[in-house]
Amino acid sequence: MILTPDDWEVIRLSLKVAIVGVVLTLPVAFALAYVLARGRFPGRILLDAVVHLPLVLPPVVTGWILLILFGRSGPIGGWLDRAFGVTLMFRWTGAALAAAVMALPLMVRAMRLSIEAVDRRLEGAARSLGASPWRAFRTITLPLSLPGVWAGLVLGFARSLGEFGATISFVSNIPGQTRTLPIAIYTALQLPDGDSTIVRLALVSVALSLGALIASEWLVRRQGGRAHVL
């Protein structure tokens, strides 16, 4: 049951992909959550549906869409290659992008619920005392919704660790570049002597995911307790 150097490489890559994916997604997820929680505009329902689409689409379809958009001949991938020399195909950065897309709906949902739980009368009171909209947001809305933001980050991290279909469809299965924990377990399933590898990596996956879910639940309970006090 001792982890091998190859196992550690897979774990390090998985953690890097998950962390980079959720950190880069954070500002986008929070902006979308705020717009969906507070905005009233035509097309809001459509935006909400598009944000949550990766939850209901088969992950392979999501990976195929990423391949179309971010491949070297795709509209976004081709532009990145020509303008900056950046290629996402068959690289860990592409795996991070796939993880970010799959984690986005969960992050947005947790943050949106947190923002909606903030009493808007507190913001109104701050505005009546002369606070600017930005200051009211920075001193009231953001601190009160912060536990939900952290919960969204943790849920996104857990989802990124378990991402398989979109990643393997978009960036394939390359050791040291795109072979994350789920893909490594899938690879071991194809080998006649891969049982021990499967057990080791599955236990690591369970431990990481369980820890993330416990952390998320703790943050949600903390948010609920704070809202009850207010």
Phi and psi in degrees as GROMACS dihedral restraints (atoms count N, CA, C in turn):
[ dihedral_restraints ]
;  ai    aj    ak    al  type     phi  dphi    fc
    3     4     5     6     1   -75.0    20    10
    4     5     6     7     1   133.6    20    10
    6     7     8     9     1   -69.8    20    10
    7     8     9    10     1   135.9    20    10
    9    10    11    12     1   -87.8    20    10
   10    11    12    13     1   166.0    20    10
   12    13    14    15     1   -55.8    20    10
   13    14    15    16     1   -37.3    20    10
   15    16    17    18     1   -64.9    20    10
   16    17    18    19     1   -38.4    20    10
   18    19    20    21     1   -62.0    20    10
   19    20    21    22     1   -44.7    20    10
   21    22    23    24     1   -63.1    20    10
   22    23    24    25     1   -36.5    20    10
   24    25    26    27     1   -63.2    20    10
   25    26    27    28     1   -42.9    20    10
   27    28    29    30     1   -63.2    20    10
   28    29    30    31     1   -43.6    20    10
   30    31    32    33     1   -64.8    20    10
   31    32    33    34     1   -45.3    20    10
   33    34    35    36     1   -61.1    20    10
   34    35    36    37     1   -43.5    20    10
   36    37    38    39     1   -63.9    20    10
   37    38    39    40     1   -42.8    20    10
   39    40    41    42     1   -61.9    20    10
   40    41    42    43     1   -43.9    20    10
   42    43    44    45     1   -65.0    20    10
   43    44    45    46     1   -41.0    20    10
   45    46    47    48     1   -63.7    20    10
   46    47    48    49     1   -45.3    20    10
   48    49    50    51     1   -62.5    20    10
   49    50    51    52     1   -45.2    20    10
   51    52    53    54     1   -66.3    20    10
   52    53    54    55     1   -44.3    20    10
   54    55    56    57     1   -66.4    20    10
   55    56    57    58     1   -48.1    20    10
   57    58    59    60     1   -62.3    20    10
   58    59    60    61     1   -41.4    20    10
   60    61    62    63     1   -59.5    20    10
   61    62    63    64     1   -48.7    20    10
   63    64    65    66     1   -75.4    20    10
   64    65    66    67     1   -33.7    20    10
   66    67    68    69     1   -65.6    20    10
   67    68    69    70     1   -43.9    20    10
   69    70    71    72     1   -68.9    20    10
   70    71    72    73     1   -28.0    20    10
   72    73    74    75     1   -80.7    20    10
   73    74    75    76     1   -21.6    20    10
   75    76    77    78     1   -51.7    20    10
   76    77    78    79     1   -54.7    20    10
   78    79    80    81     1   -63.0    20    10
   79    80    81    82     1   -37.2    20    10
   81    82    83    84     1   -66.0    20    10
   82    83    84    85     1   -44.7    20    10
   84    85    86    87     1   -63.8    20    10
   85    86    87    88     1   -42.5    20    10
   87    88    89    90     1   -68.0    20    10
   88    89    90    91     1   -40.8    20    10
   90    91    92    93     1   -61.8    20    10
   91    92    93    94     1   -45.1    20    10
   93    94    95    96     1   -64.0    20    10
   94    95    96    97     1   -41.8    20    10
   96    97    98    99     1   -62.2    20    10
   97    98    99   100     1   -41.7    20    10
   99   100   101   102     1   -66.3    20    10
  100   101   102   103     1   -43.2    20    10
  102   103   104   105     1   -63.3    20    10
  103   104   105   106     1   -43.1    20    10
  105   106   107   108     1   -71.1    20    10
  106   107   108   109     1   -30.8    20    10
  108   109   110   111     1   -79.0    20    10
  109   110   111   112     1   -37.0    20    10
  111   112   113   114     1  -112.7    20    10
  112   113   114   115     1   -20.2    20    10
  114   115   116   117     1   -77.8    20    10
  115   116   117   118     1   147.8    20    10
  117   118   119   120     1  -133.7    20    10
  118   119   120   121     1   101.1    20    10
  120   121   122   123     1  -154.0    20    10
  121   122   123   124     1   156.7    20    10
  123   124   125   126     1   -62.6    20    10
  124   125   126   127     1   136.9    20    10
  126   127   128   129     1    91.0    20    10
  127   128   129   130     1     4.2    20    10
  129   130   131   132     1   -63.3    20    10
  130   131   132   133     1   -40.9    20    10
  132   133   134   135     1   -64.9    20    10
  133   134   135   136     1   -39.7    20    10
  135   136   137   138     1   -64.8    20    10
  136   137   138   139     1   -42.9    20    10
  138   139   140   141     1   -60.9    20    10
  139   140   141   142     1   -42.7    20    10
  141   142   143   144     1   -60.5    20    10
  142   143   144   145     1   -41.9    20    10
  144   145   146   147     1   -65.6    20    10
  145   146   147   148     1   -41.7    20    10
  147   148   149   150     1   -65.1    20    10
  148   149   150   151     1   -41.7    20    10
  150   151   152   153     1   -60.5    20    10
  151   152   153   154     1   -40.0    20    10
  153   154   155   156     1   -91.2    20    10
  154   155   156   157     1     2.5    20    10
  156   157   158   159     1   -58.0    20    10
  157   158   159   160     1   -41.0    20    10
  159   160   161   162     1   -60.3    20    10
  160   161   162   163     1   -18.9    20    10
  162   163   164   165     1   -71.4    20    10
  163   164   165   166     1   -29.3    20    10
  165   166   167   168     1  -109.1    20    10
  166   167   168   169     1   -20.4    20    10
  168   169   170   171     1   -72.5    20    10
  169   170   171   172     1   145.8    20    10
  171   172   173   174     1   -59.3    20    10
  172   173   174   175     1   133.0    20    10
  174   175   176   177     1   -54.3    20    10
  175   176   177   178     1   -31.7    20    10
  177   178   179   180     1   -63.0    20    10
  178   179   180   181     1   -37.1    20    10
  180   181   182   183     1   -66.8    20    10
  181   182   183   184     1   -41.2    20    10
  183   184   185   186     1   -60.3    20    10
  184   185   186   187     1   -43.3    20    10
  186   187   188   189     1   -62.6    20    10
  187   188   189   190     1   -38.0    20    10
  189   190   191   192     1   -65.2    20    10
  190   191   192   193     1   -41.1    20    10
  192   193   194   195     1   -62.7    20    10
  193   194   195   196     1   -42.1    20    10
  195   196   197   198     1   -61.5    20    10
  196   197   198   199     1   -38.6    20    10
  198   199   200   201     1   -63.3    20    10
  199   200   201   202     1   -41.3    20    10
  201   202   203   204     1   -65.6    20    10
  202   203   204   205     1   -42.1    20    10
  204   205   206   207     1   -81.9    20    10
  205   206   207   208     1   -39.4    20    10
  207   208   209   210     1  -110.3    20    10
  208   209   210   211     1     3.4    20    10
  210   211   212   213     1   -66.7    20    10
  211   212   213   214     1   168.1    20    10
  213   214   215   216     1   -62.0    20    10
  214   215   216   217     1   -27.3    20    10
  216   217   218   219     1   -98.2    20    10
  217   218   219   220     1     2.9    20    10
  219   220   221   222     1   -80.7    20    10
  220   221   222   223     1   163.7    20    10
  222   223   224   225     1   -62.3    20    10
  223   224   225   226     1   -39.8    20    10
  225   226   227   228     1   -86.9    20    10
  226   227   228   229     1   -46.4    20    10
  228   229   230   231     1   -62.6    20    10
  229   230   231   232     1   -40.4    20    10
  231   232   233   234     1   -63.8    20    10
  232   233   234   235     1   -40.9    20    10
  234   235   236   237     1   -65.2    20    10
  235   236   237   238     1   -43.0    20    10
  237   238   239   240     1   -61.3    20    10
  238   239   240   241     1   -38.9    20    10
  240   241   242   243     1   -67.7    20    10
  241   242   243   244     1   -44.4    20    10
  243   244   245   246     1   -71.9    20    10
  244   245   246   247     1   -41.4    20    10
  246   247   248   249     1   -82.1    20    10
  247   248   249   250     1   -38.4    20    10
  249   250   251   252     1  -125.5    20    10
  250   251   252   253     1    -4.3    20    10
  252   253   254   255     1    68.9    20    10
  253   254   255   256     1    24.5    20    10
  255   256   257   258     1   -96.4    20    10
  256   257   258   259     1   126.5    20    10
  258   259   260   261     1  -123.0    20    10
  259   260   261   262     1   126.4    20    10
  261   262   263   264     1   -95.9    20    10
  262   263   264   265     1   -20.1    20    10
  264   265   266   267     1   -64.6    20    10
  265   266   267   268     1   133.1    20    10
  267   268   269   270     1    61.2    20    10
  268   269   270   271     1    28.8    20    10
  270   271   272   273     1  -131.6    20    10
  271   272   273   274     1   160.7    20    10
  273   274   275   276     1   -66.3    20    10
  274   275   276   277     1   -25.7    20    10
  276   277   278   279     1   -65.0    20    10
  277   278   279   280     1   -35.2    20    10
  279   280   281   282     1   -66.5    20    10
  280   281   282   283     1   -37.8    20    10
  282   283   284   285     1   -64.2    20    10
  283   284   285   286     1   -38.0    20    10
  285   286   287   288     1   -65.0    20    10
  286   287   288   289     1   -38.0    20    10
  288   289   290   291     1   -63.9    20    10
  289   290   291   292     1   -45.2    20    10
  291   292   293   294     1   -61.3    20    10
  292   293   294   295     1   -42.5    20    10
  294   295   296   297     1   -63.6    20    10
  295   296   297   298     1   -39.9    20    10
  297   298   299   300     1   -64.0    20    10
  298   299   300   301     1   -42.9    20    10
  300   301   302   303     1   -63.6    20    10
  301   302   303   304     1   -41.4    20    10
  303   304   305   306     1   -73.3    20    10
  304   305   306   307     1   -27.1    20    10
  306   307   308   309     1   -84.2    20    10
  307   308   309   310     1   -21.9    20    10
  309   310   311   312     1   -53.5    20    10
  310   311   312   313     1   -48.3    20    10
  312   313   314   315     1   -59.5    20    10
  313   314   315   316     1   -41.4    20    10
  315   316   317   318     1   -66.1    20    10
  316   317   318   319     1   -39.5    20    10
  318   319   320   321     1   -66.2    20    10
  319   320   321   322     1   -44.6    20    10
  321   322   323   324     1   -62.4    20    10
  322   323   324   325     1   -42.7    20    10
  324   325   326   327     1   -63.6    20    10
  325   326   327   328     1   -45.9    20    10
  327   328   329   330     1   -64.1    20    10
  328   329   330   331     1   -42.8    20    10
  330   331   332   333     1   -69.7    20    10
  331   332   333   334     1   -37.6    20    10
  333   334   335   336     1   -63.6    20    10
  334   335   336   337     1   -45.6    20    10
  336   337   338   339     1   -61.0    20    10
  337   338   339   340     1   -36.9    20    10
  339   340   341   342     1   -67.3    20    10
  340   341   342   343     1   -42.1    20    10
  342   343   344   345     1   -67.3    20    10
  343   344   345   346     1   -40.7    20    10
  345   346   347   348     1   -65.2    20    10
  346   347   348   349     1   -24.7    20    10
  348   349   350   351     1   -78.0    20    10
  349   350   351   352     1   -13.1    20    10
  351   352   353   354     1   -74.1    20    10
  352   353   354   355     1   126.5    20    10
  354   355   356   357     1   -68.4    20    10
  355   356   357   358     1   117.6    20    10
  357   358   359   360     1   -69.6    20    10
  358   359   360   361     1   -15.4    20    10
  360   361   362   363     1   -66.9    20    10
  361   362   363   364     1   -29.7    20    10
  363   364   365   366     1   -65.8    20    10
  364   365   366   367     1   -40.9    20    10
  366   367   368   369     1   -65.4    20    10
  367   368   369   370     1   -40.5    20    10
  369   370   371   372     1   -62.6    20    10
  370   371   372   373     1   -38.8    20    10
  372   373   374   375     1   -64.6    20    10
  373   374   375   376     1   -40.9    20    10
  375   376   377   378     1   -64.1    20    10
  376   377   378   379     1   -40.3    20    10
  378   379   380   381     1   -65.6    20    10
  379   380   381   382     1   -37.9    20    10
  381   382   383   384     1   -67.5    20    10
  382   383   384   385     1   -22.8    20    10
  384   385   386   387     1   -90.5    20    10
  385   386   387   388     1     6.0    20    10
  387   388   389   390     1   103.2    20    10
  388   389   390   391     1     3.2    20    10
  390   391   392   393     1   -73.4    20    10
  391   392   393   394     1   140.8    20    10
  393   394   395   396     1   -72.8    20    10
  394   395   396   397     1   161.7    20    10
  396   397   398   399     1   -55.6    20    10
  397   398   399   400     1   -40.5    20    10
  399   400   401   402     1   -65.2    20    10
  400   401   402   403     1   -42.4    20    10
  402   403   404   405     1   -67.4    20    10
  403   404   405   406     1   -38.7    20    10
  405   406   407   408     1   -63.1    20    10
  406   407   408   409     1   -40.3    20    10
  408   409   410   411     1   -65.1    20    10
  409   410   411   412     1   -44.9    20    10
  411   412   413   414     1   -70.5    20    10
  412   413   414   415     1   -33.3    20    10
  414   415   416   417     1   -99.2    20    10
  415   416   417   418     1   -16.7    20    10
  417   418   419   420     1  -121.7    20    10
  418   419   420   421     1   -61.6    20    10
  420   421   422   423     1   -62.9    20    10
  421   422   423   424     1   -50.1    20    10
  423   424   425   426     1   -64.3    20    10
  424   425   426   427     1   -49.4    20    10
  426   427   428   429     1   -60.1    20    10
  427   428   429   430     1   -39.4    20    10
  429   430   431   432     1   -72.5    20    10
  430   431   432   433     1   -26.6    20    10
  432   433   434   435     1   -94.3    20    10
  433   434   435   436     1    -1.5    20    10
  435   436   437   438     1   -60.1    20    10
  436   437   438   439     1   -40.9    20    10
  438   439   440   441     1   -57.2    20    10
  439   440   441   442     1   -37.8    20    10
  441   442   443   444     1   -67.8    20    10
  442   443   444   445     1   -33.1    20    10
  444   445   446   447     1   -64.2    20    10
  445   446   447   448     1   -45.7    20    10
  447   448   449   450     1   -63.8    20    10
  448   449   450   451     1   -39.6    20    10
  450   451   452   453     1   -62.6    20    10
  451   452   453   454     1   -40.6    20    10
  453   454   455   456     1   -62.7    20    10
  454   455   456   457     1   -40.4    20    10
  456   457   458   459     1   -61.6    20    10
  457   458   459   460     1   -44.6    20    10
  459   460   461   462     1   -66.3    20    10
  460   461   462   463     1   -42.5    20    10
  462   463   464   465     1   -64.3    20    10
  463   464   465   466     1   -40.6    20    10
  465   466   467   468     1   -63.3    20    10
  466   467   468   469     1   -38.8    20    10
  468   469   470   471     1   -63.5    20    10
  469   470   471   472     1   -44.3    20    10
  471   472   473   474     1   -64.3    20    10
  472   473   474   475     1   -40.5    20    10
  474   475   476   477     1   -65.9    20    10
  475   476   477   478     1   -38.5    20    10
  477   478   479   480     1   -65.4    20    10
  478   479   480   481     1   -37.5    20    10
  480   481   482   483     1   -62.6    20    10
  481   482   483   484     1   -33.3    20    10
  483   484   485   486     1   -94.3    20    10
  484   485   486   487     1     4.2    20    10
  486   487   488   489     1   -69.4    20    10
  487   488   489   490     1   131.8    20    10
  489   490   491   492     1  -132.6    20    10
  490   491   492   493     1   -59.3    20    10
  492   493   494   495     1   -61.2    20    10
  493   494   495   496     1   -50.0    20    10
  495   496   497   498     1   -66.0    20    10
  496   497   498   499     1   -36.8    20    10
  498   499   500   501     1   -66.3    20    10
  499   500   501   502     1   -49.8    20    10
  501   502   503   504     1   -69.7    20    10
  502   503   504   505     1   -27.5    20    10
  504   505   506   507     1   -74.3    20    10
  505   506   507   508     1   -33.5    20    10
  507   508   509   510     1   -88.9    20    10
  508   509   510   511     1   -46.4    20    10
  510   511   512   513     1  -121.8    20    10
  511   512   513   514     1     7.9    20    10
  513   514   515   516     1    68.1    20    10
  514   515   516   517     1  -161.4    20    10
  516   517   518   519     1  -124.7    20    10
  517   518   519   520     1    90.2    20    10
  519   520   521   522     1  -119.4    20    10
  520   521   522   523     1   118.2    20    10
  522   523   524   525     1   -57.3    20    10
  523   524   525   526     1   134.1    20    10
  525   526   527   528     1    81.2    20    10
  526   527   528   529     1    -9.4    20    10
  528   529   530   531     1  -122.6    20    10
  529   530   531   532     1   -50.2    20    10
  531   532   533   534     1  -130.4    20    10
  532   533   534   535     1     1.5    20    10
  534   535   536   537     1   -83.5    20    10
  535   536   537   538     1    89.5    20    10
  537   538   539   540     1   -85.9    20    10
  538   539   540   541     1  -177.8    20    10
  540   541   542   543     1   -55.7    20    10
  541   542   543   544     1   -51.8    20    10
  543   544   545   546     1   -60.8    20    10
  544   545   546   547     1   -39.7    20    10
  546   547   548   549     1   -69.7    20    10
  547   548   549   550     1   -36.7    20    10
  549   550   551   552     1   -65.2    20    10
  550   551   552   553     1   -39.1    20    10
  552   553   554   555     1   -65.8    20    10
  553   554   555   556     1   -42.1    20    10
  555   556   557   558     1   -61.7    20    10
  556   557   558   559     1   -41.1    20    10
  558   559   560   561     1   -62.7    20    10
  559   560   561   562     1   -42.3    20    10
  561   562   563   564     1   -66.1    20    10
  562   563   564   565     1   -29.0    20    10
  564   565   566   567     1   -64.0    20    10
  565   566   567   568     1   -24.2    20    10
  567   568   569   570     1   -84.0    20    10
  568   569   570   571     1    -7.2    20    10
  570   571   572   573     1  -101.0    20    10
  571   572   573   574     1   140.6    20    10
  573   574   575   576     1   -66.9    20    10
  574   575   576   577     1   -25.5    20    10
  576   577   578   579     1  -112.6    20    10
  577   578   579   580     1    30.8    20    10
  579   580   581   582     1   -94.3    20    10
  580   581   582   583     1     6.2    20    10
  582   583   584   585     1   -60.3    20    10
  583   584   585   586     1   -44.7    20    10
  585   586   587   588     1   -64.5    20    10
  586   587   588   589     1   -39.3    20    10
  588   589   590   591     1   -63.1    20    10
  589   590   591   592     1   -42.1    20    10
  591   592   593   594     1   -60.6    20    10
  592   593   594   595     1   -45.4    20    10
  594   595   596   597     1   -62.3    20    10
  595   596   597   598     1   -46.2    20    10
  597   598   599   600     1   -61.6    20    10
  598   599   600   601     1   -50.6    20    10
  600   601   602   603     1   -70.8    20    10
  601   602   603   604     1   -33.6    20    10
  603   604   605   606     1   -65.0    20    10
  604   605   606   607     1   -41.5    20    10
  606   607   608   609     1   -63.7    20    10
  607   608   609   610     1   -40.4    20    10
  609   610   611   612     1   -63.7    20    10
  610   611   612   613     1   -42.9    20    10
  612   613   614   615     1   -61.8    20    10
  613   614   615   616     1   -44.3    20    10
  615   616   617   618     1   -62.9    20    10
  616   617   618   619     1   -44.1    20    10
  618   619   620   621     1   -62.9    20    10
  619   620   621   622     1   -45.9    20    10
  621   622   623   624     1   -65.8    20    10
  622   623   624   625     1   -45.0    20    10
  624   625   626   627     1   -67.5    20    10
  625   626   627   628     1   -40.9    20    10
  627   628   629   630     1   -63.9    20    10
  628   629   630   631     1   -42.5    20    10
  630   631   632   633     1   -61.2    20    10
  631   632   633   634     1   -41.1    20    10
  633   634   635   636     1   -65.8    20    10
  634   635   636   637     1   -41.8    20    10
  636   637   638   639     1   -67.5    20    10
  637   638   639   640     1   -38.6    20    10
  639   640   641   642     1   -64.3    20    10
  640   641   642   643     1   -42.4    20    10
  642   643   644   645     1   -62.4    20    10
  643   644   645   646     1   -41.6    20    10
  645   646   647   648     1   -63.4    20    10
  646   647   648   649     1   -43.9    20    10
  648   649   650   651     1   -63.2    20    10
  649   650   651   652     1   -39.6    20    10
  651   652   653   654     1   -62.6    20    10
  652   653   654   655     1   -41.9    20    10
  654   655   656   657     1   -67.3    20    10
  655   656   657   658     1   -39.2    20    10
  657   658   659   660     1   -64.1    20    10
  658   659   660   661     1   -42.7    20    10
  660   661   662   663     1   -64.5    20    10
  661   662   663   664     1   -38.0    20    10
  663   664   665   666     1   -64.5    20    10
  664   665   666   667     1   -40.7    20    10
  666   667   668   669     1   -63.9    20    10
  667   668   669   670     1   -42.2    20    10
  669   670   671   672     1   -63.8    20    10
  670   671   672   673     1   -39.4    20    10
  672   673   674   675     1   -65.3    20    10
  673   674   675   676     1   -39.5    20    10
  675   676   677   678     1   -66.7    20    10
  676   677   678   679     1   -42.0    20    10
  678   679   680   681     1   -63.8    20    10
  679   680   681   682     1   -36.0    20    10
  681   682   683   684     1   -66.3    20    10
  682   683   684   685     1   -39.6    20    10
  684   685   686   687     1   -64.7    20    10
  685   686   687   688     1   -42.5    20    10
